Amino acid sequence: MTAIDYNEKIPNNVDLASDRTLQRALEQWQPNFVDWWREMGPEGSHGFDVYLRTATSVDPEGWAHFDYVKMPDYRWGIFLAPESPRRKIHFGDHLGEDAWQEVPGEHRANLRRIIVTQGDTEPASVEQQRHLGLTAPSMYDLRNLFQINVEEGRHLWAMVYLLHRHFGRDGREEAEALLHRRSGDVDNPRILGAFNERTPDWLAFFMFTHFTDRDGKFQLKALAESSFDPLARTTRFMLTEEAHHMFVGEAGVSRVLQRTCEVMNELRTDDPARLRAAGVIDLPTVQRYLNFHYSVTLDLFGADESSNAATFYATGIKGRFDEAKHDDDHRLRGDSYEILDVKDGRLAPRRVPMLNALNEVLRDDFVRDSVGGIERWNKRIEKTGVAFRLALPHKAFHRRIGTLANVSVSPEGEVLTRAQWTANADRWLPTEGDRAFVASLMGRVVEPGRFAGWIAPPAIGIDRHPIDFEYVRFG
């Protein structure tokens, strides 16, 4: 087996070159990761030279180094945010005690479960997106897809480092299992439902990166509060890369809206049939895609009433989003929170212990953050003079997890009979016809500076380069 250059091949700030135990673990895992990447990474891309950002350190000069690289040769590194000396636990029953540098035995199973679940989402999204490069609307977008893919791979490395470094044989076995599950596989699927959904086209990809990567932001922020200091430091650094993923989604949808509105003004019509004939995605279809991806993402936060959430918080494993900004005792014993239930055919609030409602607390934080993104899209539409507004559906709409699982609720929050839902579902969620039409637009455009007719160019390029820069060099 070829020896690994631990300073060059795997950039890190965890003293990997001196850690023989970790080296031996990675010498087994790293070749299997490369095999997984070649099998399940971006299809047909292995010979391309791609202008990618690579993290080589955690300081501002090092975490965003740009250069051409073939993706199988990408330097997936291991980085923790800088250590805070004498860091204390700042929530839960251990409030005020020293943060943990090693895994407490009594919390080992729960910490491993959280790390594995987070780690599983990273390769899953690469698998969901592996075909999208074949239908890229521009070289600029192709490069952004590949950047997200390699960073999801690096986030997998981040979780695998924790498993190998802190969980012994169990961690090594879990790290191998992360490479064996497959998104959408009937027999061995990914852990979370949203990561087994198809991402069949670029509108779905933009919605996924806007909403589902935004869930990632909130989950990582909650884990960045963890009393287990290596997990907190790892996720804090991952957040620096997650921002680009959300940018790609928000900007991508915005560019779709811009192009559609331009054609609406040119043709002086809002008729979906005429707009589709002109080769753009009508706004009601964008709304249906939004409804689907937003509702599926809401389920990622878990059950609205959860004893696991209570345990994770009380024991100090997982905090709240921006824990320090909450004006309470950070123990939450005796506090309560409203969740939604169905009573007499209507949605009704019900108070439950705050500790058991922490999934719902995080979900509500996500909802508030998502409103801002929708308003930015609406401002883009408004500037074109088109009279149309996108809207988030009610958080009870199209849910499959928790109290609201399989309750039929309209986007406006009205509880429906199953017959009423069935009669209207095609108005609210993408139909097979919608997906087939969007798929029909997905022709590959990769000449520098050219863009597919259904999406507007971006305002600026990447790393101060022009839009027509050669972001990908094909072999």
C-alpha positions as CSV (number, residue, x, y, z in Angstrom):
1,M,0.0,0.0,0.0
2,T,1.4,3.4,-0.9
3,A,2.3,5.5,2.1
4,I,0.2,8.7,2.6
5,D,2.0,12.1,2.9
6,Y,0.1,13.3,5.9
7,N,1.2,17.0,5.4
8,E,0.5,17.2,1.7
9,K,-2.2,14.6,0.9
10,I,-4.4,15.3,3.9
11,P,-4.1,18.9,5.1
12,N,-4.9,19.0,8.8
13,N,-4.5,20.7,12.1
14,V,-4.9,17.6,14.3
15,D,-1.2,16.5,14.2
16,L,-2.0,13.6,12.0
17,A,1.7,13.0,11.1
18,S,2.3,12.1,14.8
19,D,-0.8,10.0,15.5
20,R,0.1,6.5,14.4
21,T,-3.3,5.0,15.6
22,L,-5.2,7.5,13.5
23,Q,-2.8,7.0,10.5
24,R,-3.5,3.2,10.6
25,A,-7.2,3.8,10.6
26,L,-7.1,6.2,7.7
27,E,-4.7,3.9,5.7
28,Q,-7.6,1.4,5.7
29,W,-10.4,3.9,5.2
30,Q,-8.9,6.4,2.7
31,P,-8.5,3.9,-0.3
32,N,-12.1,2.8,0.3
33,F,-13.2,6.4,0.2
34,V,-11.5,7.0,-3.1
35,D,-13.1,3.9,-4.5
36,W,-16.5,5.2,-3.3
37,W,-15.8,8.6,-4.9
38,R,-14.9,7.0,-8.2
39,E,-18.1,4.8,-8.1
40,M,-20.6,7.3,-6.7
41,G,-19.0,10.8,-7.2
42,P,-19.9,13.1,-10.0
43,E,-20.4,11.0,-13.1
44,G,-17.9,11.3,-15.9
45,S,-15.8,14.0,-14.1
46,H,-12.7,12.2,-12.9
47,G,-10.4,13.5,-15.7
48,F,-11.6,17.1,-15.5
49,D,-9.4,19.9,-14.1
50,V,-11.7,22.0,-11.9
51,Y,-11.1,25.4,-10.4
52,L,-11.8,24.5,-6.8
53,R,-11.4,26.0,-3.4
54,T,-9.4,23.8,-1.0
55,A,-9.0,24.4,2.7
56,T,-5.4,24.1,3.8
57,S,-5.7,25.7,7.2
58,V,-8.4,27.4,9.4
59,D,-7.1,30.9,9.1
60,P,-8.6,33.3,6.5
61,E,-5.6,32.9,4.1
62,G,-5.7,29.1,4.2
63,W,-9.3,28.0,4.2
64,A,-10.0,29.2,0.7
65,H,-7.1,28.3,-1.6
66,F,-8.2,28.3,-5.3
67,D,-6.5,26.2,-8.0
68,Y,-7.2,23.6,-10.7
69,V,-7.4,20.1,-9.4
70,K,-8.8,16.7,-10.6
71,M,-11.5,15.8,-8.1
72,P,-10.2,12.3,-7.3
73,D,-7.0,14.0,-6.3
74,Y,-8.7,16.7,-4.2
75,R,-7.0,17.1,-0.8
76,W,-9.8,16.3,1.7
77,G,-8.5,17.7,4.9
78,I,-9.3,17.4,8.6
79,F,-9.7,20.7,10.4
80,L,-11.0,21.8,13.8
81,A,-11.7,25.5,14.6
82,P,-9.2,27.0,17.0
83,E,-9.4,25.8,20.5
84,S,-10.9,28.0,23.2
85,P,-8.7,27.5,26.3
86,R,-10.6,26.4,29.4
87,R,-13.9,26.2,27.5
88,K,-16.8,25.5,29.8
89,I,-20.1,23.7,29.2
90,H,-22.7,26.4,28.8
91,F,-26.0,24.5,28.8
92,G,-27.7,21.4,30.3
93,D,-27.2,19.6,33.5
94,H,-23.4,20.0,33.3
95,L,-23.5,23.8,33.0
96,G,-20.3,25.4,34.2
97,E,-18.2,22.2,34.1
98,D,-15.1,21.8,31.8
99,A,-15.9,20.9,28.2
100,W,-15.1,17.3,27.4
101,Q,-11.9,16.6,25.3
102,E,-12.6,12.9,25.3
103,V,-15.9,11.0,25.0
104,P,-17.6,10.3,28.4
105,G,-18.5,6.7,28.6
106,E,-22.1,7.3,29.6
107,H,-22.6,9.5,26.5
108,R,-20.7,7.4,24.0
109,A,-23.7,5.8,22.3
110,N,-25.6,9.1,21.8
111,L,-22.5,11.0,20.6
112,R,-21.7,8.3,18.1
113,R,-25.3,8.2,16.9
114,I,-25.3,12.0,16.3
115,I,-21.9,12.0,14.5
116,V,-22.9,9.0,12.3
117,T,-26.2,10.6,11.3
118,Q,-24.5,13.9,10.4
119,G,-21.8,12.1,8.6
120,D,-24.3,10.0,6.6
121,T,-25.8,13.1,5.0
122,E,-22.5,14.1,3.4
123,P,-21.9,11.2,1.0
124,A,-25.7,10.9,0.5
125,S,-26.0,14.4,-1.1
126,V,-23.0,13.6,-3.4
127,E,-24.9,10.4,-4.5
128,Q,-28.1,12.3,-5.0
129,Q,-26.3,14.8,-7.3
130,R,-23.9,12.6,-9.2
131,H,-25.8,12.8,-12.5
132,L,-26.3,16.6,-12.5
133,G,-23.0,17.4,-14.2
134,L,-24.3,15.8,-17.4
135,T,-27.1,18.5,-17.6
136,A,-25.3,21.6,-16.3
137,P,-26.8,24.9,-17.5
138,S,-23.3,26.5,-17.7
139,M,-19.6,25.9,-16.9
140,Y,-20.0,28.3,-13.9
141,D,-22.8,26.1,-12.5
142,L,-20.9,22.9,-13.2
143,R,-18.0,24.2,-11.2
144,N,-20.3,25.2,-8.3
145,L,-21.8,21.7,-8.3
146,F,-18.3,20.2,-8.1
147,Q,-17.3,22.5,-5.3
148,I,-20.3,21.5,-3.2
149,N,-19.5,17.8,-4.0
150,V,-15.9,17.9,-2.8
151,E,-16.9,19.9,0.3
152,E,-19.5,17.4,1.2
153,G,-16.7,14.8,0.9
154,R,-14.6,16.9,3.2
155,H,-17.4,17.1,5.7
156,L,-17.6,13.3,5.6
157,W,-13.9,13.2,6.4
158,A,-14.6,15.6,9.4
159,M,-17.1,13.1,10.9
160,V,-14.9,10.1,10.1
161,Y,-12.0,11.7,11.9
162,L,-14.1,12.0,15.1
163,L,-15.2,8.3,14.7
164,H,-11.7,7.1,14.2
165,R,-10.0,9.3,16.8
166,H,-12.6,8.9,19.6
167,F,-14.6,5.7,19.2
168,G,-12.2,2.9,18.6
169,R,-13.4,-0.2,16.8
170,D,-17.0,0.9,16.9
171,G,-16.0,4.1,15.2
172,R,-14.0,2.3,12.5
173,E,-17.0,0.1,11.7
174,E,-19.3,3.1,11.5
175,A,-16.9,4.9,9.3
176,E,-16.8,2.0,6.9
177,A,-20.7,1.8,6.9
178,L,-20.8,5.4,5.8
179,L,-19.3,4.3,2.5
180,H,-21.6,1.3,2.1
181,R,-25.0,2.8,2.4
182,R,-26.5,4.3,-0.8
183,S,-29.0,7.1,-1.3
184,G,-32.3,5.6,-2.4
185,D,-31.2,2.0,-2.0
186,V,-34.0,-0.3,-1.1
187,D,-31.9,-2.6,1.0
188,N,-29.3,-0.2,2.5
189,P,-30.6,3.4,2.3
190,R,-29.2,6.5,3.9
191,I,-30.4,7.2,7.4
192,L,-32.6,10.3,6.8
193,G,-35.5,10.3,4.4
194,A,-34.7,13.5,2.6
195,F,-31.3,12.0,1.6
196,N,-33.0,9.1,-0.2
197,E,-35.1,11.5,-2.4
198,R,-34.0,11.9,-6.0
199,T,-32.4,15.2,-7.2
200,P,-33.3,14.8,-10.8
201,D,-32.8,18.3,-12.2
202,W,-31.1,21.6,-11.5
203,L,-34.2,23.3,-10.1
204,A,-34.4,20.5,-7.6
205,F,-30.7,20.9,-6.9
206,F,-31.0,24.7,-6.3
207,M,-34.0,24.1,-3.9
208,F,-32.1,21.3,-2.1
209,T,-29.0,23.5,-1.6
210,H,-31.2,26.4,-0.4
211,F,-33.4,24.5,2.0
212,T,-31.7,21.2,2.9
213,D,-28.2,22.8,3.3
214,R,-29.9,25.4,5.4
215,D,-31.1,22.6,7.6
216,G,-27.4,21.6,7.7
217,K,-26.5,25.1,8.9
218,F,-28.9,24.8,11.8
219,Q,-27.9,21.3,12.8
220,L,-24.2,22.2,12.6
221,K,-24.8,25.4,14.7
222,A,-26.6,23.3,17.3
223,L,-23.7,20.7,17.4
224,A,-21.2,23.6,17.5
225,E,-22.5,24.2,21.0
226,S,-21.7,20.7,22.1
227,S,-19.9,19.9,25.4
228,F,-17.8,17.5,23.4
229,D,-15.2,20.0,22.3
230,P,-13.8,18.2,19.3
231,L,-17.3,17.9,17.8
232,A,-18.0,21.6,18.5
233,R,-14.8,22.7,16.9
234,T,-15.2,20.4,13.9
235,T,-18.7,21.7,13.1
236,R,-17.7,25.3,13.6
237,F,-15.2,25.0,10.8
238,M,-17.7,23.1,8.6
239,L,-20.1,26.1,8.8
240,T,-17.6,28.2,6.9
241,E,-18.1,25.9,3.9
242,E,-21.8,25.4,4.3
243,A,-22.5,29.1,3.5
244,H,-21.4,28.6,-0.1
245,H,-23.8,25.7,-0.6
246,M,-26.7,27.9,0.5
247,F,-25.5,30.7,-1.7
248,V,-25.6,28.4,-4.7
249,G,-29.2,27.4,-4.0
250,E,-30.5,30.9,-3.3
251,A,-28.7,32.5,-6.2
252,G,-29.6,29.6,-8.5
253,V,-33.4,30.0,-7.8
254,S,-33.0,33.7,-8.1
255,R,-31.5,33.4,-11.6
256,V,-34.3,31.0,-12.7
257,L,-36.8,33.6,-11.5
258,Q,-35.0,36.4,-13.3
259,R,-35.0,34.6,-16.6
260,T,-38.6,33.5,-16.4
261,C,-39.7,37.1,-15.5
262,E,-37.7,38.5,-18.5
263,V,-39.6,36.1,-20.8
264,M,-42.9,37.0,-19.2
265,N,-42.3,40.6,-19.9
266,E,-41.1,39.9,-23.5
267,L,-44.2,37.9,-24.3
268,R,-46.5,39.9,-22.0
269,T,-48.0,36.7,-20.6
270,D,-48.2,34.7,-17.4
271,D,-49.7,31.7,-19.2
272,P,-47.6,28.6,-18.0
273,A,-48.2,26.8,-21.4
274,R,-46.8,29.8,-23.4
275,L,-43.9,30.2,-21.0
276,R,-43.0,26.5,-21.2
277,A,-43.2,26.7,-25.0
278,A,-40.7,29.6,-24.8
279,G,-38.3,27.3,-22.8
280,V,-38.5,28.8,-19.2
281,I,-39.9,27.4,-16.0
282,D,-43.3,29.0,-15.1
283,L,-43.5,30.5,-11.6
284,P,-46.3,28.2,-10.4
285,T,-44.0,25.3,-11.1
286,V,-41.2,27.0,-9.1
287,Q,-43.7,27.3,-6.2
288,R,-44.6,23.6,-6.3
289,Y,-40.9,22.7,-6.2
290,L,-40.5,25.1,-3.3
291,N,-43.4,23.5,-1.4
292,F,-41.9,20.0,-1.8
293,H,-38.3,20.7,-0.8
294,Y,-39.3,23.0,2.1
295,S,-41.7,20.4,3.6
296,V,-39.2,17.5,3.1
297,T,-36.5,19.6,4.8
298,L,-38.8,20.4,7.8
299,D,-39.0,16.6,8.5
300,L,-35.2,16.5,8.9
301,F,-35.5,18.3,12.3
302,G,-37.2,15.2,13.7
303,A,-40.3,14.7,15.8
304,D,-41.8,17.8,17.3
305,E,-42.0,16.1,20.7
306,S,-38.8,14.0,21.4
307,S,-37.3,12.4,24.4
308,N,-34.0,12.1,22.5
309,A,-33.9,15.8,22.0
310,A,-34.4,16.3,25.7
311,T,-31.6,13.8,26.5
312,F,-29.2,15.4,24.0
313,Y,-29.7,18.9,25.5
314,A,-29.8,17.9,29.2
315,T,-26.6,15.9,28.9
316,G,-24.8,18.7,26.9
317,I,-24.4,16.8,23.6
318,K,-26.4,19.2,21.4
319,G,-27.5,22.8,22.1
320,R,-29.8,25.2,20.5
321,F,-29.1,27.5,17.6
322,D,-27.1,30.4,19.0
323,E,-27.4,29.1,22.5
324,A,-25.7,32.1,24.2
325,K,-28.4,34.5,22.8
326,H,-31.2,32.7,24.6
327,D,-32.2,34.7,27.7
328,D,-33.0,31.8,30.1
329,D,-31.2,29.5,32.5
330,H,-29.9,27.2,29.8
331,R,-31.2,24.2,31.7
332,L,-34.9,24.5,30.7
333,R,-36.3,22.4,33.5
334,G,-39.9,23.5,34.0
335,D,-40.0,25.6,30.8
336,S,-42.6,24.8,28.1
337,Y,-43.1,25.4,24.4
338,E,-46.0,25.2,21.9
339,I,-46.1,22.5,19.3
340,L,-49.0,21.9,16.8
341,D,-51.6,19.2,17.0
342,V,-54.9,18.5,15.4
343,K,-58.0,19.0,17.5
344,D,-61.6,18.9,16.3
345,G,-60.4,19.1,12.7
346,R,-58.2,22.1,13.1
347,L,-54.6,22.8,13.9
348,A,-54.2,23.8,17.6
349,P,-51.3,24.6,19.8
350,R,-50.4,22.3,22.6
351,R,-47.8,23.1,25.3
352,V,-45.2,20.5,26.1
353,P,-42.0,20.5,28.2
354,M,-39.4,22.7,26.5
355,L,-36.8,20.0,26.7
356,N,-39.0,17.6,24.7
357,A,-39.8,20.3,22.1
358,L,-36.2,21.3,21.2
359,N,-36.5,19.8,17.7
360,E,-39.5,22.1,17.2
361,V,-37.5,25.1,18.6
362,L,-34.8,24.5,16.0
363,R,-37.4,23.9,13.2
364,D,-39.0,27.3,14.1
365,D,-35.6,29.0,13.9
366,F,-35.2,27.4,10.5
367,V,-38.6,28.7,9.4
368,R,-37.8,32.2,10.4
369,D,-34.5,32.1,8.6
370,S,-36.2,30.7,5.5
371,V,-38.7,33.6,5.3
372,G,-35.7,35.9,4.6
373,G,-34.7,33.8,1.5
374,I,-38.2,33.9,0.1
375,E,-38.4,37.6,0.5
376,R,-35.2,38.1,-1.4
377,W,-36.6,36.0,-4.2
378,N,-39.8,38.1,-4.2
379,K,-37.8,41.3,-4.4
380,R,-36.1,39.9,-7.5
381,I,-39.5,39.2,-9.0
382,E,-40.8,42.6,-7.9
383,K,-37.9,44.4,-9.6
384,T,-39.0,42.9,-13.0
385,G,-42.5,44.3,-12.6
386,V,-44.1,40.8,-12.5
387,A,-47.1,40.5,-10.1
388,F,-46.3,37.2,-8.4
389,R,-45.1,36.2,-5.0
390,L,-43.6,33.0,-3.7
391,A,-44.6,31.8,-0.3
392,L,-43.6,29.3,2.2
393,P,-46.3,26.7,2.9
394,H,-47.6,26.2,6.4
395,K,-45.2,24.1,8.5
396,A,-47.8,21.4,8.8
397,F,-48.0,20.9,5.1
398,H,-46.9,17.6,3.6
399,R,-45.2,16.3,6.8
400,R,-44.1,12.7,7.4
401,I,-42.5,13.0,10.8
402,G,-43.9,13.6,14.2
403,T,-47.4,14.6,15.4
404,L,-48.3,16.0,12.0
405,A,-47.2,12.9,10.1
406,N,-49.7,12.0,7.3
407,V,-52.2,14.7,8.4
408,S,-53.6,16.3,5.3
409,V,-53.0,20.1,5.5
410,S,-53.1,22.7,2.8
411,P,-50.3,25.2,2.2
412,E,-52.5,27.8,4.0
413,G,-52.8,25.6,7.1
414,E,-56.3,24.2,6.7
415,V,-56.8,20.6,7.8
416,L,-58.3,18.6,4.9
417,T,-60.0,15.3,4.3
418,R,-57.9,12.8,2.3
419,A,-60.3,13.3,-0.6
420,Q,-59.7,17.1,-0.5
421,W,-56.0,16.6,-0.4
422,T,-56.0,14.2,-3.3
423,A,-58.1,16.6,-5.4
424,N,-55.7,19.4,-4.9
425,A,-52.2,17.8,-4.5
426,D,-51.3,18.5,-8.1
427,R,-51.8,22.2,-7.5
428,W,-49.4,22.1,-4.5
429,L,-46.6,19.6,-5.3
430,P,-44.6,18.9,-8.5
431,T,-46.5,16.5,-10.8
432,E,-44.8,14.0,-13.1
433,G,-45.6,16.4,-15.9
434,D,-43.8,19.2,-14.1
435,R,-40.8,17.1,-13.6
436,A,-40.8,15.8,-17.1
437,F,-41.0,19.4,-18.5
438,V,-38.1,20.6,-16.2
439,A,-36.1,17.6,-17.3
440,S,-36.7,18.4,-20.9
441,L,-34.9,21.8,-20.4
442,M,-31.8,20.1,-18.9
443,G,-29.4,20.2,-21.9
444,R,-25.7,20.5,-21.1
445,V,-24.2,23.9,-21.7
446,V,-20.5,24.1,-20.8
447,E,-18.9,26.6,-23.2
448,P,-17.3,29.4,-21.2
449,G,-19.7,32.3,-20.8
450,R,-22.7,30.5,-22.2
451,F,-25.9,29.7,-20.2
452,A,-29.0,27.6,-20.8
453,G,-32.0,29.6,-21.9
454,W,-34.0,28.9,-18.7
455,I,-31.5,30.6,-16.3
456,A,-30.0,34.0,-16.2
457,P,-26.2,34.5,-15.8
458,P,-24.9,35.4,-12.3
459,A,-23.9,39.0,-11.6
460,I,-20.3,38.1,-10.8
461,G,-17.9,35.2,-11.3
462,I,-15.9,33.1,-8.8
463,D,-12.8,34.3,-7.0
464,R,-12.8,37.7,-8.8
465,H,-12.8,35.9,-12.3
466,P,-15.1,36.9,-15.1
467,I,-18.2,34.9,-15.8
468,D,-16.7,33.5,-19.0
469,F,-13.6,32.2,-17.1
470,E,-12.7,28.6,-17.9
471,Y,-13.8,27.1,-14.6
472,V,-13.6,23.5,-15.8
473,R,-11.0,22.1,-18.2
474,F,-12.2,19.0,-19.8
475,G,-9.8,16.1,-20.4
